Amino acid sequence: MPKAPSLRLGAHMSIAGGLEKAVQRARDATCDVVQIFTKNNNQWAAKPLTDAMVQAWRSALTEYAIGAPIAHASYLINLASPNPELFRKSIEALIVEWQRAEQLQLEGLVVHPGAFTDSSEEEGLAKIVEAVREIIDRVQPQHCRLLLENTAGQGSCLGHAIVHLGTMFRGVGNTENLGVCFDTCHAFAAGYDLTTDAGYAAMQSEINSELPSDAIRAVHINDSKKGCGSRVDRHDHIGQGMITLDGFRRVLSDPIFNVCPMYLETPKGVDTETGEDCDTNNLNTLRSLLG
């Protein structure tokens, strides 16, 4: 396989102690790029960002040479909800999150498309399109794209099939402000087999037929604790799950993905065998596959 061009690898980092602390943590873990939550992920409300907070964040990115900063939106948001109150609350919450991402001049804001619950797949997809079109119109973004994330397909969650993402793109019609964050664990759990040449080629073909050529803007590079098609979202350390190192070699050598920044969302902590930070270990494993 050809060597991937100048991969940009990083991880999701905690903002405990201040946004700039996430950048320091990224540097310490040998990241090139970083993902954060801009607020408490388990709450709807958020304290406004001050000019001082924004400046500290921007200065840290420059000081530590960390690029391609993105954020993940709250998991409480459900743009496919048939419940009018939750649907409206989700729209307002995502507007606030996108405005925060604009303040911080992030490159992307990742969001799970949503779950249709007691409606239907068709109705859920239509709700997502309706919501995203309104949100783009109200935010009028200048810096940051909204990145729809593929899902593992648990319950009634939409986005597990690449055709779902294609439907969303065609419905919204605004590709300038829209993109995809592709999660390897979610894709595998949803039934896309990254471990075989035939399975991988089938996934590539679906991506190429359903999405604009530059739709994928970021990658969540995670192994999967569960098997292909399990529909179970459980992330694992690189090479310790079911995707296999050969699966990750395919991703790292694929021009669909290797031009994008890649972010770990693997378990945090210290490796009991090496005593090394788990993020650093996972990044080293990925980098070792390039040779």
Residue, then its C-alpha position, 0 to 999 in steps of 0.5 A: m500500500p502507498k504511504a499516506p500523505s502527511l497524516r494529521l492525527g490527534a484525539h478528543m481532549s478534556i477542557a477541564g480547567g479551561l479550553e486551552k488546557a485541552v490544547q496542552r493535553a493534545r500536545d502532551a499526547t503527541c497530537d497534531v490535531v484536537q477535538i473538544f466539547t465547547k461546553n458540558n456535554n450532558q447539559w443543554a445550557a452553556k455559559p457564554l464564551t468570553d473574549a479572554m477564553v477565546q484568546a487563550w484558546r487561540s493562543a494555545l493552538t499557536e503556541y503548541a502548533i495544534g491544527a484542525p480544531i473541531a468540536h463535538a456537539s451534545y449527545l442530547i441533541n436529536l434533530a430527527s425527533p418527532n416530539p415537537e418540543l425536543f425537536r425545537k430544543s435540539i435546533e436551538a441547542l445546535i445553533v448555540e453550539w455552532q455559534r460557539a464553534e464560530q467564536l473559536q474559529l473551529e473547522g468543524l462541529v460534529v453532530h449525530p444526526g438523530a433518532f426517529t424513535d416512534s416515527s419512521e426512517e423517512e420522517g426522521l430523515a426529513k426532520i434532519v433536513e428541515a432542521v439543518r436548513e434552518i440552522i444554517d440559515r440562522v447561523q450563517p457560518q463563516h469558519c466552521r462546517l457542520l459535520l454529520e457523523n455516521t452512526a453504529g445504527q443502535g435503536s432508531c439512530l439514523g446515519h448508519a447507512i451511507v445512503h442516509l448521509g447522501t439523502m441528508f446532503r441532497g435534501v439540505g442542498n448546501t454543501e458549502n457549510l456541510g460535511v461528514c465526520f466518518d467514524t471507523c467504529h460506527a461504520f464497522a458496527a453498522g455493517y461496513d467490513l473494513t477487514t476485507d478487501a471486498g468489504y472495504a471496496a463496497m464501502q468505498s463504492e457507496i461513499n463515492s456514489e452517495l456523497p460529494s467528492d469532498a464531503i468527508r472532512a474529518v475521521h473518528i479513528n476508533d477500533s470496535k469492541k463488537g463485531c461487524g454489523s453488531r449495531v453496538d457502539r463500543h470503542d476500543h484501542i487501535g489494534q485491540g478490537m475487531i477492526t484489525l490493524d489491516g483494517f486501519r492500514r486500509v483507512l490510512s492509505d485511502p485518499i478518501f480519508n487520509v487527507c482528513p484530520m483524524y481524531l481518536e475517541t478511544p478509552k482514556g488512561v494509562d496503559t498497564e503494560t507500558g505505563e504510557d498514556c493511552d492516546t499516545n500509544n494509540l497514535n504511535t500504533l497508527r503511525s507505525l502502520l505508515g511504514 
